[in-house]
Amino acid sequence: MSQHFLLSAAARSISLRKVLRMEEAEAWEVFCRIRWASTEGKPVCPHCGSLTSYDVPRNGRPRYRCKDCRKDYSPTSGTLFAYHKLSIREYLAAIVLFVNAAKGISALQLGRDLDVQYKTAFVLCHKLREAMASEMKGMVVGGEGEEVEVDGCYVGGYVKPANHKKNRRDRRLAENQSGKRRVVVAIRERDGRTVTNVFQNEADATDFIKARVAKGTTVHADEAKSWDDLNGRFAMHRVNHREAYSWDEACTNMAESFFSRLRRAELGQHHHISGLYLTRYAGEMAWREDYRRQSNGELFKIVAYRAASLRQSVDFTGYWQRGASR
Ligand SMILES: [Zn+2]
């Protein structure tokens, strides 16, 4: 039997040990090389793009003054890590822990691993999710001769059954549900990328699917009526899951394996995913699914690069401070 990829040495090209052994200066160098990859780590002014600067370190952290526009900046200025409180080595360690967790990592666990408050870990996890999601923004999959699978997975809205049997109600009926249940719709290109979004019902996803799947694509879906509207636009293969998982060349098994990862993250790591953040968790798990055969060093570089090239987070910079002043 061939060895599972994650068991091979090739899957491990970075480790927590390696990061924690770095001196702070070395960690900064790693970050700069990732952020300013095109200049091999040489600082580029985020205000005017100038390549010439003076070193003006502050509190042992690198800082630069632009020779052209005279403004000061640090390697994290204008990135997801702007206004950071932890050392850069701790951020790199957080990225390693985050990418190593194939089924996601809870903020509580990351907080314990790094010895930081839950709130700090929560915001950090969401910023890293933002970095992953930035890659899938507006992504269109499929194309002439390509095949994609479309499916939905219902998440959340748990209603606790009553203790006594006589008080119990049928939780499958709409009137007995909490109204918080949402469906994650996944479009998964065979041998390609996974695009996700969250809706109230599968039927609401039609426009999203039409916008994200290129013309000429063959779409695989199950027998649910919700996908009937796609018939006019794409060549469809439908499979009736009551009869078989795969039928007459039609199957949605790849979409299902993505949902399996999402479910395991929900049940095993996060225990509860709030509807508010479901889109973000779904995006994170899609990213992990698509990159499952890359070494962790590669994943580390991609997430760190994304975090370093994204502008500071609108949703998560000062998240708890805003909450407290409300
Ligand atoms: Zn400048």
Boltz pocket constraint, residues with backbone or C-beta under 6 A from the ligand:
constraints:
  - pocket:
      binder: B
      contacts: [[A, 45], [A, 46], [A, 47], [A, 48], [A, 49], [A, 50], [A, 66], [A, 67], [A, 68], [A, 69], [A, 70], [A, 71]]
      max_distance: 6.0
